[in-house]
């Protein structure tokens, strides 16, 4: 490799980690089901993309968009140089490549506490948005 920073998903070299993350965000963490120019589907991580696809489209993400064959597993989350498996290092002794452990992403689950918070927020919104009782109209004589 010519660069210390490279994309696990497609092999593209980057000048620094920030550039690499911008590349991954624009090429690999974009929703394949949303229209390219739409406001939705711009995710900041693979876990975010997975969650978006499940919530917004009711589908499962079966592969990472734009990834090469063999590196398209959506359950292995790589962000920048973090999470790259050691066997994918390809001889690059970069700081983050071999030293990091791959992070296996579990599908998001509904946390009962989140459901309670949503119910509470909905109740507060409903209580504050009730129509106000009109003042008693008194005829002027």
Secondary structure, DSSP 4 states (H G I P E B T S, - for coil): ---SEE-TTT--EESSHHHHHHHHHHHTSB-SSS-TTSSS-B-SSHHHHHHHIIIIIS----S-TTPPTTS--TTEE-BTTBT--GGG-TT---TTTTTSPPEEPPPP---HHHHHHHHHHHHHHHHHTSPPPPPPP----
